[in-house]
Every structure is written in structure tokens, then in C-alpha cells.
Amino acid sequence: MEEFCQTWRQVKANKGAAGIDGMTIDAFPLWMQQGGWQRCKTQSELAEYQPSAVRRVEIDKPDGGKRKLGSPNVIDRVVQQAIAQILTPLFAPFFSANSFGFTKHIDRHS
């Protein structure tokens, strides 16, 4: 359960807008208490979990153009963060010491 708490703290700290389902960060704990997380876990264990579509918005770029920004729903962000927390320590030792563009800095000496 501590791993889940760490996952949730990370998603909550990142804030972010509601996804296509309209669920906010503040609404997630109630959804979880009402059995939503257990249903999500069961779907995952049965290989039936399907992430939702991503909400797309356009944001202004400094040069005057537009950039599309995707916002997954809160549930999918929690699932993604949980997966990342499990897989990152397994794969990090194989990343180049110079691959900071797509990975956070990980101490490879511990």
C-alpha cells in the first residue's frame, strides 16, 4: 500500500487538469474509496484495463503558433505512474549515463 501512496503523492503533486472524463485530482480519493481503484486493479489483473482517450487542448507557443497538449485522465495518470515506479528501477541501469532528455536523473551507483 505504501507504493500506491507514493504513486498518488506524485500524481497529486504534478497537479494537472481533468482528463476527458472530467475527474479532478480532488475527486480521485472519493472515487477510490467507492471501489473504483479495486475495479481498475481487477481489470488490470484480467488484462481488461483500457486507458481513456486523451483530452487535447491547444496552447500558445512563444513564436505565435499553437502546440497540442494531451491530458490523460487522473486514473490513467495514476496507473502510468505506478507502472513507471516499478519499471524504472529495472531498466534504468541500461540507460546511457547521458540520456537525460527522456529520463529523470537516476543515481546508477546505488
Backbone bond lengths (Angstrom), bond angles and torsions (degrees), N, CA, C in turn:
res aa  C-N    CA-C-N  psi(-1)  N-CA   C-N-CA  omega(-1)  CA-C   N-CA-C  phi
1 M - - - 1.447 - - 1.524 111.28 -
2 E 1.346 116.34 -31.79 1.468 119.51 178.49 1.528 110.80 -59.91
3 E 1.334 116.89 -37.65 1.466 120.02 178.72 1.524 110.15 -61.24
4 F 1.347 116.53 -41.80 1.460 118.94 179.13 1.524 110.64 -64.76
5 C 1.329 117.02 -40.29 1.467 120.15 179.07 1.525 110.63 -60.77
6 Q 1.316 116.57 -40.74 1.464 120.93 177.68 1.533 110.02 -64.35
7 T 1.314 116.54 -41.81 1.461 121.24 177.73 1.519 110.28 -59.66
8 W 1.327 116.60 -49.35 1.457 121.27 -178.09 1.530 110.93 -63.30
9 R 1.328 118.03 -42.22 1.470 120.47 178.86 1.525 110.92 -58.58
10 Q 1.337 116.81 -40.08 1.464 120.27 -179.93 1.519 111.19 -66.37
11 V 1.325 117.58 -45.91 1.472 120.92 -179.80 1.529 109.76 -64.19
12 K 1.319 116.57 -43.88 1.470 120.71 -179.71 1.529 110.78 -63.00
13 A 1.331 117.21 -41.57 1.467 121.23 -179.93 1.527 111.67 -63.97
14 N 1.331 116.91 -32.69 1.464 120.43 179.99 1.520 112.49 -74.07
15 K 1.332 116.14 -13.81 1.463 123.98 -179.80 1.520 109.85 57.88
16 G 1.288 118.11 -124.38 1.457 120.56 -179.80 1.516 112.33 95.20
17 A 1.284 114.51 155.69 1.463 122.23 -178.27 1.524 110.62 -80.40
18 A 1.307 114.37 164.61 1.470 119.94 175.27 1.521 109.00 -64.29
19 G 1.309 115.67 150.96 1.454 121.34 176.50 1.517 110.74 -85.22
20 I 1.302 115.27 -161.95 1.456 122.08 -176.30 1.535 112.10 -63.35
21 D 1.349 117.09 -24.20 1.472 120.95 179.91 1.530 113.02 -82.36
22 G 1.321 117.60 -9.42 1.457 121.76 178.34 1.519 115.21 83.40
23 M 1.336 118.58 -3.64 1.463 120.66 -179.50 1.523 110.27 -71.41
24 T 1.321 115.86 130.11 1.459 121.53 177.60 1.525 109.92 -92.65
25 I 1.312 115.36 167.98 1.462 121.43 174.95 1.534 109.35 -57.15
26 D 1.338 116.95 -41.99 1.463 121.05 -178.06 1.528 112.60 -66.38
27 A 1.317 118.41 -27.50 1.466 121.97 -178.36 1.527 112.92 -82.58
28 F 1.316 118.25 -18.02 1.460 121.68 -175.45 1.530 113.79 -59.95
29 P 1.348 120.25 -45.56 1.474 118.78 -178.78 1.538 112.91 -58.09
30 L 1.313 118.46 -39.27 1.460 120.20 178.07 1.527 110.60 -65.92
31 W 1.332 116.75 -43.23 1.474 121.09 177.35 1.530 109.58 -57.03
32 M 1.336 115.13 -41.60 1.457 120.47 -179.70 1.529 110.36 -65.35
33 Q 1.325 117.19 -45.86 1.465 121.34 -179.90 1.521 112.39 -63.15
34 Q 1.313 116.92 -29.18 1.462 121.50 -179.38 1.528 112.61 -83.78
35 G 1.322 116.72 10.98 1.459 120.70 175.14 1.516 115.27 96.32
36 G 1.310 117.62 2.32 1.465 120.63 -179.07 1.512 113.25 -61.65
37 W 1.330 116.20 -42.35 1.469 118.65 -178.56 1.519 110.90 -67.42
38 Q 1.321 117.84 -37.81 1.463 120.47 178.53 1.529 110.19 -63.18
39 R 1.344 116.71 -40.98 1.472 119.63 176.95 1.525 110.73 -63.37
40 C 1.318 116.28 -41.48 1.472 121.27 178.82 1.533 110.22 -63.12
41 K 1.326 115.93 -43.19 1.474 120.71 179.05 1.524 110.63 -62.42
42 T 1.330 116.72 -44.22 1.458 120.96 179.39 1.530 110.74 -62.38
43 Q 1.338 116.42 -44.10 1.468 120.09 177.61 1.520 110.73 -59.86
44 S 1.320 116.70 -40.23 1.472 120.59 179.68 1.521 111.11 -65.08
45 E 1.323 116.01 -44.52 1.462 120.14 -179.60 1.525 111.93 -63.39
46 L 1.332 117.17 -30.29 1.464 122.19 179.37 1.532 112.25 -91.55
47 A 1.332 116.45 6.91 1.470 122.66 -177.09 1.528 111.27 57.45
48 E 1.340 116.56 36.21 1.455 121.88 -179.91 1.531 112.77 -113.19
49 Y 1.328 117.17 -0.21 1.466 120.11 -178.38 1.524 109.69 -70.21
50 Q 1.307 116.51 131.50 1.458 122.36 177.43 1.526 108.48 -125.75
51 P 1.318 118.71 118.45 1.460 118.99 176.70 1.525 110.45 -65.17
52 S 1.309 115.06 152.88 1.466 120.63 178.98 1.519 110.73 -77.62
53 A 1.310 114.56 165.96 1.465 119.93 172.94 1.531 108.19 -63.23
54 V 1.303 116.63 156.37 1.457 122.51 -179.26 1.525 108.72 -94.57
55 R 1.345 116.03 134.67 1.460 120.50 176.75 1.522 107.49 -76.70
56 R 1.325 116.28 128.27 1.465 121.29 -178.21 1.525 109.75 -107.85
57 V 1.312 115.00 133.62 1.456 121.25 173.23 1.516 107.40 -133.00
58 E 1.318 115.45 153.95 1.463 119.86 175.83 1.514 108.30 -102.36
59 I 1.325 115.20 133.91 1.457 119.88 176.75 1.525 108.65 -119.08
60 D 1.314 114.82 152.31 1.463 120.37 -178.98 1.519 110.74 -73.04
61 K 1.332 115.53 139.46 1.455 121.87 174.32 1.528 107.90 -97.30
62 P 1.333 116.93 155.16 1.473 119.66 -179.43 1.531 113.21 -57.29
63 D 1.343 117.38 -29.83 1.465 120.36 -177.74 1.532 112.72 -82.93
64 G 1.320 116.97 3.36 1.458 120.30 178.93 1.515 114.13 99.49
65 G 1.311 118.11 -11.63 1.463 120.61 178.83 1.526 111.11 -81.92
66 K 1.299 114.74 -170.09 1.464 121.41 179.35 1.524 109.19 -123.36
67 R 1.330 115.83 149.96 1.454 121.56 175.93 1.519 107.73 -129.43
68 K 1.334 116.39 135.97 1.462 120.43 178.01 1.521 109.12 -82.94
69 L 1.320 114.78 133.48 1.447 121.69 179.70 1.519 107.88 -120.91
70 G 1.332 117.52 129.45 1.458 122.03 179.16 1.516 110.49 -99.90
71 S 1.318 116.48 136.12 1.454 121.42 179.49 1.526 109.24 -124.17
72 P 1.345 117.68 103.20 1.461 119.52 176.43 1.528 109.64 -68.55
73 N 1.326 116.65 160.08 1.454 117.47 177.85 1.531 110.09 -73.55
74 V 1.326 115.86 165.69 1.460 121.53 -174.79 1.528 111.13 -59.82
75 I 1.319 117.22 -42.73 1.468 121.03 -179.19 1.523 109.95 -58.28
76 D 1.326 116.86 -47.40 1.464 120.28 -179.93 1.524 111.50 -64.76
77 R 1.339 117.39 -35.05 1.465 119.75 177.67 1.521 110.66 -64.68
78 V 1.338 117.05 -39.73 1.467 120.15 178.48 1.530 109.84 -65.74
79 V 1.324 117.16 -44.18 1.470 120.88 178.74 1.532 109.81 -61.42
80 Q 1.327 117.40 -46.28 1.465 121.10 -179.89 1.521 111.15 -61.22
81 Q 1.335 116.87 -42.51 1.465 120.57 -179.80 1.517 110.91 -65.30
82 A 1.335 117.48 -40.39 1.464 121.05 178.64 1.527 110.72 -61.81
83 I 1.323 115.84 -44.17 1.468 120.16 178.45 1.525 110.56 -63.06
84 A 1.324 116.36 -43.70 1.465 120.22 -179.87 1.527 111.38 -62.25
85 Q 1.320 117.18 -38.74 1.465 119.76 -179.74 1.520 112.35 -67.46
86 I 1.309 116.69 -26.40 1.463 120.42 177.25 1.529 111.01 -83.18
87 L 1.330 116.47 -45.38 1.469 120.13 -173.28 1.524 114.53 -81.06
88 T 1.326 118.30 -31.76 1.459 120.23 -176.16 1.524 112.83 -56.87
89 P 1.326 119.28 -48.34 1.477 117.55 178.71 1.533 113.48 -63.18
90 L 1.320 116.93 -26.77 1.465 119.81 179.79 1.523 112.29 -74.61
91 F 1.336 116.24 -38.45 1.464 120.48 -175.20 1.522 113.88 -96.92
92 A 1.310 118.83 -21.63 1.461 121.93 -176.21 1.524 113.74 -54.21
93 P 1.328 119.51 -39.03 1.466 118.22 -179.57 1.536 114.00 -62.05
94 F 1.320 117.04 -17.64 1.462 120.01 -177.88 1.532 112.62 -95.03
95 F 1.346 117.44 -7.00 1.459 120.94 179.05 1.515 109.56 -76.02
96 S 1.299 116.03 150.20 1.448 120.97 174.76 1.525 109.20 -64.40
97 A 1.308 116.61 145.24 1.464 120.81 176.98 1.525 111.08 -63.14
98 N 1.321 117.15 -16.02 1.460 121.79 -178.83 1.523 113.16 -103.95
99 S 1.335 118.88 11.03 1.461 120.80 -175.27 1.523 112.03 -93.84
100 F 1.323 116.30 62.79 1.456 120.28 -179.08 1.523 112.20 -87.15
101 G 1.313 118.91 -9.36 1.456 121.36 -177.16 1.509 113.51 -64.01
102 F 1.313 118.57 -34.12 1.456 121.23 -175.53 1.517 112.86 -124.01
103 T 1.307 117.90 2.39 1.464 121.00 179.28 1.513 109.09 -133.71
104 K 1.316 115.68 148.53 1.455 117.83 173.51 1.519 108.33 -74.97
105 H 1.304 117.00 159.51 1.457 120.40 -179.77 1.521 109.27 -65.93
106 I 1.295 116.34 128.25 1.459 122.54 179.75 1.521 107.47 -123.58
107 D 1.310 116.06 129.08 1.449 120.03 177.43 1.520 108.49 -70.63
108 R 1.308 116.55 109.80 1.465 121.17 -176.84 1.521 112.11 -86.79
109 H 1.326 116.64 2.65 1.456 119.96 -177.79 1.521 113.00 -100.78
110 S 1.325 117.15 0.07 1.471 118.65 -177.76 1.502 111.26 -93.91
